[in-house]
Amino acid sequence: MGKKAHLLDYVAGNTRSLVNAIEKCGYEVEWIRGPDDVKDAEKLILPGVGHFSHCLRSLSNANYLPAIHAHLASGKPFFGICVGLQALFSGSDEAPGVAGLGVIDGQLRRFDETKTSATTNARGAVKARKSVPCIGWNSASLAQAVDSASTSRPSFYGLEEWRKYYYVHSYFAPYGPGCELERQGWTVATARYGDETYAGAIGKGNVFATQFHPEKSGEAGLKVIKAFLEGKTWEDVSIPAVATGTPASQVESSTNGLTRRIIACLDVRTNDDGDLVVTKGDQYDVREKASVPTSNTSSSSSSSNTTKHLAGQVRNLGKPVHLAEKYYRQSADEITFLNITSFRSSPLTDLPMLEILRQVSRTVFVPLTIGGGIRDTIDPSTGRTASALEVAKLYFASGADKVSIGSEAVMAAEEYYAAGGQLSGKTAIETISAAYGCQAVVVSVDPKRVFVDSPRGSTTPPQQHHHHHTLRTALPDPATGREWVWYQCTTRGGRQSHDLDVIQLVTAVEKMGAGEILLNAIDRDGSNRGFDLELIRTVKDAVAIPVVASSGAGRPQHFEEVFSQTGADAALGAGIFHRTEYTVGEVKDWLERRAGMVVRRD
């Protein structure tokens, strides 16, 4: 009989990645199907994303709580992940009145997004607002003092001082020297978000739990999972000397505790032969404007100069699975797939895209986002209406960690304002967020610049007085000299404009429960001129949730600019990586060595 780990799933999001990670570590997953199965589990794992109440009520309604308590008391290994850690506490501010397992006497608190903190790098002090939820890569450092002169540190369940781990949460277990956790005998590995320090991992006896997601933390996370499965609580490890071109005194302490997050984005669509390929557009036009001769020097080719791309054809920059694996090896912090093809029938039957997710999640252990088709749709096999929640569930089951919603978000925002600012509870954002947590919902925004005469609008037709948010731009319209601009929301790949500005959209979707904004810019798409810093600053100031900067990156310096000048929570690159102009690693080298910024190295 092979080595086994038992996994208790209460419909808590993407467990597919955790299964893949456990199998990668050489163990077989056996599912807990009911409370009676728990007593047979030697190594029990409780994963979780989303709401504290959803977790505890689901476990209670299925009568799991007595069985879990019995397992904990038996001395057999238990591993809680994310909400699986939070469930060990007495309760949470997220769900007043809902009791946790009570293994730890303590209450979870919410991050305070109203606070800012100053971080210092080679450019001086920069204020960065804390976004909630906290999404990104952070440390898990042992709270106990260690000999700083030593080249080795005690590793607790594979945790290493220099490694970074992937966190996504809004509530946390507070930590301070001599706090309740330590008084109750728990070993604590800490993380910091702004001025709030919390438990990133805890352990006591047979119980181990992480606030971060080890299955999404690359090789560092796999090491933690393997240490738990093999029962390696403590071991001595050496800390490698990490080379940097920036003096230690000029390296920032990180932004609120997080590293600078670099996301590789893959626009996926069918080409003219019906195959799914990665493409990239110029202001969303993905077809070649001219024939492109491409040198081919592979051993299987009989010609060293062949034309691969013909005018009018969909630009083919590679296969999705291959490129995702390549960017993972280059230390991309996340991979985003945007399915920009037109569905022939329904997202429910988009089997090639689902298979891409399944294949990528077997080998890529960082967060995966999928966008395209997350909406209510007709199931062609039955004729019934399938909800956006059902579509999202299908993507989560195939390996996605987040879903990205675009055009549907614009229509939902229009309905929200038409209803006088009242939430319906029925939109894709609201239903998916309620089931899986806000961190699982990304809203992809596609605004374009509209120049006007003044903050109130234009004095000449067709643009009259309007109610939109405007700003005075440092980049006036070259044709008219106009200095005032508002950002108009679009749908259908930028082809359809709406009487809705970007601030109206992002503030509406934040109220609906979106956890992150993917902020594109049609005017910068494919331009290689850098990010629209004015747009990003404006949106970042308007919302408390994380903002991912997108569109326009052509050089590593552009990533430095967007981080240092806007407070963006992450930056996304596409063509810059697909065209092999720069690798993800080279962008991180620039940020670390030239700009003194903290990045993740795996």
C-alpha positions as CSV (number, residue, x, y, z in Angstrom):
1,M,0.0,0.0,0.0
2,G,1.4,3.4,-1.0
3,K,1.9,6.4,1.3
4,K,-1.4,8.3,1.9
5,A,-2.7,11.6,3.1
6,H,-6.3,12.1,3.8
7,L,-7.9,15.3,2.6
8,L,-11.2,16.8,4.0
9,D,-12.9,18.9,1.4
10,Y,-16.0,20.9,2.3
11,V,-16.1,22.7,-1.1
12,A,-13.5,25.1,-0.1
13,G,-12.1,26.3,-3.5
14,N,-9.3,24.9,-5.5
15,T,-8.3,21.7,-3.9
16,R,-6.9,20.4,-7.2
17,S,-3.6,22.2,-6.7
18,L,-3.3,20.8,-3.2
19,V,-3.9,17.3,-4.6
20,N,-1.2,17.8,-7.3
21,A,1.2,19.1,-4.7
22,I,0.7,16.2,-2.4
23,E,1.2,13.8,-5.3
24,K,4.3,15.7,-6.3
25,C,5.7,14.9,-2.9
26,G,5.2,11.2,-3.5
27,Y,1.9,10.6,-1.6
28,E,-1.5,9.4,-2.7
29,V,-4.6,11.5,-1.7
30,E,-7.5,9.7,-0.2
31,W,-10.7,11.8,0.2
32,I,-12.6,12.0,3.4
33,R,-16.2,11.4,2.3
34,G,-17.9,11.5,5.6
35,P,-17.3,11.8,9.4
36,D,-16.8,8.0,9.8
37,D,-13.8,8.2,7.4
38,V,-11.9,10.6,9.7
39,K,-11.0,7.9,12.3
40,D,-9.1,5.9,9.5
41,A,-7.0,9.0,8.6
42,E,-3.4,8.9,9.7
43,K,-2.4,12.3,8.3
44,L,-5.5,14.6,8.0
45,I,-5.3,17.8,6.0
46,L,-8.0,20.5,6.3
47,P,-7.6,23.1,3.5
48,G,-9.7,26.2,3.1
49,V,-10.4,29.5,1.4
50,G,-13.1,32.0,2.0
51,H,-15.3,32.8,4.9
52,F,-14.7,31.6,8.5
53,S,-18.5,31.0,8.9
54,H,-18.7,29.0,5.7
55,C,-16.0,26.7,6.9
56,L,-17.3,26.1,10.4
57,R,-20.9,25.9,9.5
58,S,-20.1,23.4,6.7
59,L,-18.1,21.2,9.0
60,S,-20.9,21.4,11.7
61,N,-23.7,20.7,9.3
62,A,-21.9,17.6,8.0
63,N,-21.2,16.5,11.6
64,Y,-17.4,16.6,11.1
65,L,-16.6,18.5,14.3
66,P,-16.7,15.6,16.7
67,A,-14.5,13.5,14.3
68,I,-12.0,16.3,13.9
69,H,-11.7,16.8,17.7
70,A,-11.2,13.1,18.1
71,H,-8.4,13.1,15.5
72,L,-6.7,16.1,17.2
73,A,-6.9,14.3,20.6
74,S,-5.5,11.0,19.1
75,G,-2.1,12.5,18.5
76,K,-2.2,11.7,14.8
77,P,-0.8,14.4,12.4
78,F,-3.2,17.3,11.5
79,F,-2.4,20.0,8.9
80,G,-4.7,23.1,8.5
81,I,-4.2,25.4,5.6
82,C,-5.4,29.1,5.5
83,V,-9.0,29.0,6.9
84,G,-7.9,25.5,8.1
85,L,-5.5,27.4,10.5
86,Q,-8.2,29.9,11.4
87,A,-10.7,27.2,12.3
88,L,-8.4,26.2,15.2
89,F,-9.2,29.4,17.1
90,S,-12.2,30.2,19.3
91,G,-13.6,32.7,16.9
92,S,-13.1,35.4,14.3
93,D,-14.2,39.0,13.8
94,E,-15.3,37.8,10.4
95,A,-18.1,35.9,11.8
96,P,-19.2,37.1,15.3
97,G,-21.1,34.4,17.2
98,V,-19.7,31.5,15.1
99,A,-17.5,29.2,17.2
100,G,-14.3,27.8,15.9
101,L,-12.8,24.5,17.0
102,G,-11.4,26.1,20.1
103,V,-8.1,24.3,20.0
104,I,-6.5,27.8,20.5
105,D,-8.1,30.3,22.9
106,G,-8.0,33.5,20.8
107,Q,-9.9,35.7,18.3
108,L,-8.9,36.5,14.7
109,R,-8.9,40.2,13.6
110,R,-9.2,42.0,10.3
111,F,-6.4,43.9,8.7
112,D,-6.7,47.7,9.1
113,E,-6.7,49.1,5.5
114,T,-6.9,52.7,6.7
115,K,-3.3,52.6,7.8
116,T,-0.3,53.3,5.6
117,S,3.4,52.6,6.3
118,A,6.6,54.0,5.0
119,T,9.0,51.7,3.2
120,T,12.5,52.7,2.3
121,N,14.6,51.8,-0.7
122,A,17.4,53.4,-2.7
123,R,15.0,56.1,-3.9
124,G,14.0,57.1,-0.3
125,A,10.8,56.8,1.7
126,V,7.6,55.7,-0.1
127,K,4.2,55.5,1.5
128,A,2.2,52.4,0.6
129,R,-1.4,51.9,1.5
130,K,-2.4,48.5,2.8
131,S,-4.8,46.7,0.6
132,V,-7.3,44.2,2.0
133,P,-7.4,41.4,1.3
134,C,-3.6,40.9,1.8
135,I,-2.5,39.1,-1.4
136,G,1.1,38.3,-2.1
137,W,4.4,36.7,-1.0
138,N,5.6,37.1,2.5
139,S,7.8,35.5,5.1
140,A,7.2,32.9,7.7
141,S,10.0,33.6,10.2
142,L,10.4,31.8,13.5
143,A,9.5,34.1,16.4
144,Q,12.2,32.6,18.6
145,A,15.5,34.4,18.7
146,V,18.4,32.7,16.8
147,D,22.1,33.2,16.7
148,S,22.5,35.8,13.9
149,A,26.2,34.8,13.5
150,S,25.3,31.2,12.6
151,T,25.0,30.1,8.9
152,S,22.2,27.7,9.8
153,R,18.8,28.2,11.3
154,P,16.3,25.7,12.8
155,S,13.7,24.8,10.1
156,F,10.2,24.2,11.4
157,Y,8.3,21.9,9.1
158,G,10.5,22.9,6.2
159,L,10.0,26.6,6.7
160,E,13.1,28.6,5.8
161,E,14.0,32.2,6.9
162,W,14.9,33.4,3.5
163,R,11.9,31.9,1.6
164,K,8.7,33.6,0.6
165,Y,5.2,32.0,0.8
166,Y,1.9,32.9,-0.9
167,Y,-0.7,34.5,1.4
168,V,-4.2,35.6,0.5
169,H,-6.4,36.6,3.5
170,S,-8.2,39.4,5.3
171,Y,-8.2,38.1,8.8
172,F,-5.2,37.0,10.9
173,A,-4.1,35.7,14.3
174,P,-2.3,38.6,16.1
175,Y,1.3,37.9,17.3
176,G,3.4,39.7,19.9
177,P,6.1,38.4,22.2
178,G,4.5,36.6,25.1
179,C,1.1,36.6,23.3
180,E,-1.7,34.1,23.9
181,L,-0.3,31.7,21.3
182,E,3.1,31.4,23.0
183,R,1.5,31.2,26.4
184,Q,-0.5,28.3,25.2
185,G,2.7,26.5,24.0
186,W,2.5,27.1,20.3
187,T,5.6,27.5,18.1
188,V,5.0,30.5,15.8
189,A,6.4,31.6,12.5
190,T,5.5,35.1,11.9
191,A,4.7,37.5,9.0
192,R,4.2,41.2,8.9
193,Y,1.7,43.3,7.0
194,G,2.2,46.9,7.6
195,D,2.5,47.5,11.3
196,E,0.5,44.3,12.1
197,T,2.4,41.1,12.9
198,Y,0.6,37.8,12.8
199,A,1.0,34.0,12.8
200,G,2.1,32.8,9.3
201,A,2.4,29.2,10.6
202,I,1.9,27.5,14.0
203,G,2.6,24.1,15.5
204,K,2.2,22.2,18.7
205,G,2.4,18.5,19.2
206,N,0.7,16.7,16.3
207,V,-0.9,19.9,15.0
208,F,0.6,22.1,12.2
209,A,-1.1,24.9,10.3
210,T,-0.2,27.6,7.8
211,Q,-1.9,30.9,7.0
212,F,-0.2,30.8,3.6
213,H,-1.0,28.3,0.9
214,P,2.0,25.9,0.6
215,E,0.5,24.4,-2.6
216,K,0.8,27.8,-4.2
217,S,4.2,28.7,-2.8
218,G,6.4,27.1,-5.4
219,E,9.3,24.9,-4.3
220,A,9.3,26.5,-0.9
221,G,5.7,25.4,-0.3
222,L,6.3,21.9,-1.6
223,K,9.1,21.5,0.9
224,V,6.7,22.4,3.7
225,I,4.1,19.9,2.6
226,K,6.7,17.2,2.3
227,A,8.1,17.9,5.7
228,F,4.6,17.5,7.2
229,L,3.9,14.3,5.3
230,E,7.3,12.8,6.4
231,G,6.9,14.0,10.0
232,K,10.0,16.3,9.9
233,T,9.1,18.8,12.6
234,W,12.6,20.3,13.1
235,E,15.8,20.2,11.1
236,D,18.9,22.4,10.6
237,V,19.2,24.2,7.2
238,S,21.8,26.6,5.8
239,I,20.9,30.0,4.7
240,P,22.3,30.7,1.2
241,A,24.1,33.9,0.4
242,V,21.7,35.8,-1.9
243,A,23.7,38.0,-4.2
244,T,22.4,41.5,-4.8
245,G,23.8,44.6,-6.5
246,T,22.2,46.9,-4.0
247,P,23.8,47.5,-0.6
248,A,21.7,46.1,2.3
249,S,21.2,49.6,3.7
250,Q,19.4,50.6,0.5
251,V,17.2,47.6,0.1
252,E,13.6,48.3,1.0
253,S,12.1,46.4,3.9
254,S,9.5,45.4,1.4
255,T,6.1,46.9,0.9
256,N,4.0,46.4,4.0
257,G,5.9,43.0,4.3
258,L,5.1,41.8,0.8
259,T,7.5,41.3,-2.1
260,R,7.0,43.0,-5.5
261,R,4.6,40.7,-7.3
262,I,5.2,40.0,-11.0
263,I,2.4,38.3,-13.0
264,A,2.8,36.7,-16.4
265,C,-0.3,37.0,-18.5
266,L,-1.3,34.7,-21.3
267,D,-4.0,35.9,-23.7
268,V,-5.4,32.6,-25.1
269,R,-7.6,32.2,-28.1
270,T,-8.2,29.9,-31.1
271,N,-6.1,30.5,-34.1
272,D,-7.3,30.1,-37.7
273,D,-6.6,26.3,-37.5
274,G,-8.8,25.9,-34.4
275,D,-5.9,25.4,-31.9
276,L,-5.6,27.3,-28.7
277,V,-2.5,29.6,-28.7
278,V,-1.1,32.4,-26.7
279,T,-1.4,35.7,-28.6
280,K,-0.9,39.4,-27.9
281,G,-2.6,42.4,-29.5
282,D,-1.9,46.0,-30.3
283,Q,-4.8,47.8,-28.6
284,Y,-6.5,44.4,-28.6
285,D,-6.0,43.6,-32.3
286,V,-4.3,40.2,-32.3
287,R,-4.0,39.7,-36.0
288,E,-0.7,40.1,-37.9
289,K,-0.6,43.3,-39.9
290,A,2.1,42.0,-42.2
291,S,3.9,38.7,-43.0
292,V,6.6,38.1,-40.5
293,P,9.7,36.1,-41.5
294,T,11.0,34.1,-38.6
295,S,14.3,32.3,-38.4
296,N,13.9,28.6,-37.5
297,T,17.1,26.9,-36.6
298,S,15.7,23.8,-35.0
299,S,17.1,20.4,-36.0
300,S,13.7,19.3,-37.4
301,S,13.6,22.1,-39.8
302,S,15.1,21.9,-43.3
303,S,15.0,25.7,-43.7
304,S,16.7,28.3,-41.7
305,N,14.4,31.2,-42.8
306,T,10.7,30.4,-43.0
307,T,7.6,32.6,-42.7
308,K,5.6,31.6,-39.7
309,H,3.2,34.5,-39.4
310,L,1.1,35.7,-42.3
311,A,-0.8,39.0,-42.6
312,G,-4.3,38.7,-41.2
313,Q,-3.6,35.5,-39.2
314,V,-3.9,35.4,-35.4
315,R,-0.6,36.2,-33.9
316,N,0.8,32.9,-32.4
317,L,3.4,33.3,-29.7
318,G,3.4,29.8,-28.3
319,K,1.4,27.1,-26.5
320,P,-0.3,28.0,-23.2
321,V,1.0,25.0,-21.2
322,H,4.6,25.4,-22.3
323,L,4.7,29.1,-21.7
324,A,3.1,28.8,-18.2
325,E,5.7,26.2,-17.2
326,K,8.5,28.4,-18.6
327,Y,7.4,31.5,-16.6
328,Y,7.0,29.4,-13.5
329,R,10.6,28.3,-13.8
330,Q,11.6,32.0,-14.3
331,S,9.9,32.7,-10.8
332,A,6.7,34.4,-12.0
333,D,4.6,35.0,-8.9
334,E,1.3,34.2,-10.6
335,I,0.1,33.1,-14.0
336,T,-3.1,34.6,-15.5
337,F,-5.0,33.1,-18.5
338,L,-7.4,35.4,-20.3
339,N,-9.5,33.4,-22.7
340,I,-10.2,35.9,-25.4
341,T,-11.7,33.5,-27.9
342,S,-15.4,33.7,-28.8
343,F,-17.1,30.6,-27.3
344,R,-18.7,28.5,-30.0
345,S,-21.4,27.3,-27.6
346,S,-20.8,27.7,-23.9
347,P,-18.0,28.1,-21.3
348,L,-19.3,24.8,-19.8
349,T,-18.2,22.9,-22.9
350,D,-14.8,24.7,-23.3
351,L,-13.0,21.5,-22.8
352,P,-9.6,22.6,-24.3
353,M,-9.3,25.5,-21.8
354,L,-10.2,23.3,-18.9
355,E,-7.6,20.8,-20.0
356,I,-5.0,23.5,-20.1
357,L,-5.8,24.4,-16.5
358,R,-5.6,20.7,-15.5
359,Q,-2.2,20.3,-17.1
360,V,-0.7,23.5,-15.9
361,S,-1.8,22.9,-12.3
362,R,0.1,19.6,-12.2
363,T,3.5,21.3,-12.7
364,V,3.0,25.0,-11.8
365,F,2.7,25.7,-8.1
366,V,1.8,29.4,-8.0
367,P,-1.6,31.0,-8.2
368,L,-3.5,30.6,-11.5
369,T,-6.2,33.0,-12.6
370,I,-8.6,32.3,-15.5
371,G,-10.8,34.9,-17.2
372,G,-13.4,34.7,-20.0
373,G,-16.9,33.3,-19.9
374,I,-17.5,33.7,-16.2
375,R,-21.2,34.5,-16.6
376,D,-24.7,32.9,-16.5
377,T,-24.9,30.7,-19.6
378,I,-27.0,28.1,-21.3
379,D,-25.8,24.5,-20.9
380,P,-26.1,23.2,-24.4
381,S,-26.4,19.6,-23.2
382,T,-29.6,20.2,-21.2
383,G,-30.9,23.6,-22.3
384,R,-31.0,24.9,-18.7
385,T,-29.4,28.1,-17.5
386,A,-26.1,27.5,-15.6
387,S,-25.1,30.2,-13.2
388,A,-21.8,32.1,-13.2
389,L,-21.1,30.3,-9.9
390,E,-21.4,26.9,-11.6
391,V,-19.0,28.1,-14.4
392,A,-16.5,29.3,-11.8
393,K,-16.8,26.1,-9.8
394,L,-15.8,24.2,-13.0
395,Y,-12.7,26.3,-13.4
396,F,-11.8,26.0,-9.7
397,A,-12.1,22.2,-10.0
398,S,-9.8,22.2,-13.0
399,G,-7.0,24.1,-11.2
400,A,-7.8,27.8,-11.1
401,D,-7.4,29.8,-7.9
402,K,-9.1,33.0,-9.1
403,V,-11.6,33.9,-11.8
404,S,-11.4,37.1,-13.7
405,I,-14.7,38.9,-14.6
406,G,-14.7,41.6,-17.3
407,S,-17.7,42.6,-19.4
408,E,-20.2,41.1,-16.9
409,A,-18.7,43.5,-14.2
410,V,-19.5,46.5,-16.3
411,M,-23.1,45.5,-16.8
412,A,-23.4,44.6,-13.1
413,A,-22.1,48.1,-12.2
414,E,-24.6,49.7,-14.6
415,E,-27.5,47.8,-12.9
416,Y,-26.1,48.8,-9.5
417,Y,-26.3,52.5,-10.3
418,A,-29.6,52.2,-12.0
419,A,-31.0,50.6,-8.8
420,G,-29.8,53.6,-6.7
421,G,-26.7,51.9,-5.4
422,Q,-28.5,48.8,-4.2
423,L,-26.8,45.4,-4.4
424,S,-28.9,42.6,-5.9
425,G,-27.0,39.7,-4.5
426,K,-27.4,37.9,-7.8
427,T,-24.4,39.1,-9.9
428,A,-21.5,36.9,-10.7
429,I,-19.2,38.9,-8.4
430,E,-21.5,38.6,-5.5
431,T,-22.4,34.9,-5.8
432,I,-18.8,33.7,-6.4
433,S,-17.4,35.9,-3.7
434,A,-20.0,34.7,-1.2
435,A,-19.2,31.1,-1.9
436,Y,-15.4,31.2,-2.3
437,G,-14.3,34.5,-0.7
438,C,-13.5,37.8,-2.3
439,Q,-9.9,36.8,-2.9
440,A,-11.2,34.4,-5.6
441,V,-12.8,37.2,-7.7
442,V,-10.7,39.5,-9.9
443,V,-12.4,42.2,-12.0
444,S,-10.6,43.0,-15.2
445,V,-11.1,46.6,-16.3
446,D,-10.6,47.9,-19.9
447,P,-10.7,51.7,-19.8
448,K,-9.7,54.2,-22.5
449,R,-8.9,57.9,-22.3
450,V,-11.5,60.4,-23.3
451,F,-10.3,64.0,-23.5
452,V,-12.6,66.9,-22.6
453,D,-12.3,70.6,-22.3
454,S,-12.7,70.9,-18.5
455,P,-13.5,68.9,-15.4
456,R,-17.2,69.3,-16.2
457,G,-16.9,68.0,-19.8
458,S,-16.7,69.5,-23.2
459,T,-18.1,72.8,-24.5
460,T,-18.8,71.5,-27.9
461,P,-20.8,68.4,-29.2
462,P,-20.9,65.5,-29.1
463,Q,-19.4,65.6,-25.6
464,Q,-21.5,67.8,-23.3
465,H,-21.5,68.2,-19.5
466,H,-21.0,64.9,-17.7
467,H,-20.9,63.2,-14.3
468,H,-17.6,61.4,-14.8
469,H,-14.4,61.6,-12.7
470,T,-11.8,63.6,-14.5
471,L,-8.1,64.4,-14.0
472,R,-5.7,66.9,-15.4
473,T,-3.2,64.9,-17.3
474,A,0.5,65.5,-17.9
475,L,0.0,64.0,-21.3
476,P,-2.4,66.2,-23.2
477,D,-4.2,65.1,-26.4
478,P,-1.7,65.8,-29.2
479,A,-4.5,66.6,-31.7
480,T,-6.5,69.1,-29.6
481,G,-4.2,70.0,-26.7
482,R,-6.9,69.1,-24.2
483,E,-5.5,68.5,-20.7
484,W,-8.6,67.0,-19.0
485,V,-9.4,63.4,-19.3
486,W,-11.7,60.7,-18.0
487,Y,-11.4,57.0,-18.3
488,Q,-14.3,55.3,-20.1
489,C,-15.1,51.7,-19.5
490,T,-15.4,49.3,-22.4
491,T,-16.5,45.8,-23.1
492,R,-16.1,43.2,-25.9
493,G,-12.4,43.6,-26.1
494,G,-12.6,47.4,-26.2
495,R,-15.1,47.5,-29.1
496,Q,-18.1,48.7,-27.1
497,S,-18.0,51.9,-24.9
498,H,-20.2,52.6,-21.9
499,D,-21.3,55.7,-20.1
500,L,-19.4,54.6,-17.0
501,D,-16.0,55.8,-15.8
502,V,-13.3,53.6,-14.2
503,I,-13.8,55.0,-10.7
504,Q,-17.6,54.3,-10.9
505,L,-16.8,50.8,-12.0
506,V,-14.1,49.9,-9.4
507,T,-16.0,51.4,-6.5
508,A,-19.1,49.5,-7.4
509,V,-17.4,46.1,-7.8
510,E,-15.6,46.6,-4.6
511,K,-18.9,46.9,-2.8
512,M,-20.1,43.7,-4.6
513,G,-17.3,41.7,-3.2
514,A,-14.5,41.8,-5.7
515,G,-11.1,41.1,-4.1
516,E,-8.7,42.5,-6.7
517,I,-8.7,44.8,-9.7
518,L,-6.8,43.9,-12.9
519,L,-6.4,47.4,-14.4
520,N,-5.7,47.4,-18.2
521,A,-5.3,50.4,-20.4
522,I,-6.5,50.2,-24.0
523,D,-4.3,53.3,-25.0
524,R,-1.2,51.6,-23.7
525,D,-1.9,48.0,-24.8
526,G,1.0,46.7,-27.0
527,S,2.7,50.1,-27.0
528,N,5.8,49.2,-24.9
529,R,5.6,52.8,-23.6
530,G,5.1,51.8,-20.0
531,F,2.1,51.7,-17.7
532,D,-0.5,54.5,-17.5
533,L,0.7,55.8,-14.1
534,E,-2.0,58.4,-13.9
535,L,-4.7,55.8,-14.3
536,I,-3.2,53.4,-11.8
537,R,-2.7,56.1,-9.1
538,T,-6.3,57.3,-9.6
539,V,-7.8,53.8,-9.2
540,K,-5.4,52.9,-6.3
541,D,-6.6,55.9,-4.4
542,A,-10.2,55.0,-5.0
543,V,-10.3,51.5,-3.6
544,A,-8.9,49.5,-0.7
545,I,-8.6,46.2,-2.5
546,P,-5.4,45.3,-4.4
547,V,-4.8,46.8,-7.8
548,V,-2.7,44.9,-10.5
549,A,-1.2,47.2,-13.1
550,S,-1.4,46.0,-16.7
551,S,-0.8,47.2,-20.3
552,G,2.3,48.9,-21.7
553,A,5.3,47.2,-20.1
554,G,8.2,47.1,-22.5
555,R,11.3,47.3,-20.2
556,P,12.2,46.4,-16.7
557,Q,12.3,50.1,-15.8
558,H,8.5,50.3,-16.4
559,F,8.0,47.8,-13.6
560,E,10.2,49.9,-11.3
561,E,8.2,53.0,-12.2
562,V,4.8,51.5,-11.6
563,F,5.8,50.2,-8.2
564,S,7.6,53.3,-7.0
565,Q,5.2,55.9,-8.3
566,T,1.7,54.4,-7.9
567,G,1.7,52.0,-5.0
568,A,0.4,49.2,-7.3
569,D,0.1,45.9,-5.5
570,A,1.3,43.9,-8.5
571,A,2.4,44.4,-12.1
572,L,1.5,42.2,-15.1
573,G,3.5,41.6,-18.2
574,A,2.6,39.8,-21.4
575,G,4.2,40.7,-24.7
576,I,7.5,41.7,-23.0
577,F,7.8,38.0,-21.9
578,H,6.2,36.3,-24.9
579,R,8.5,38.0,-27.4
580,T,11.5,37.0,-25.2
581,E,12.6,40.6,-24.9
582,Y,13.1,40.1,-21.2
583,T,12.5,37.2,-18.9
584,V,10.6,37.4,-15.6
585,G,13.9,36.8,-13.9
586,E,15.6,39.7,-15.6
587,V,12.7,42.0,-14.6
588,K,13.2,40.8,-11.0
589,D,17.0,41.3,-11.3
590,W,16.4,44.9,-12.2
591,L,14.0,45.5,-9.4
592,E,16.3,44.0,-6.9
593,R,19.7,45.1,-8.0
594,R,19.0,48.5,-9.6
595,A,15.9,49.7,-7.7
596,G,16.6,48.0,-4.3
597,M,13.2,46.3,-4.2
598,V,12.4,43.0,-2.5
599,V,11.3,40.2,-4.9
600,R,10.7,36.5,-4.4
601,R,13.4,34.1,-5.5
602,D,12.6,30.4,-5.6
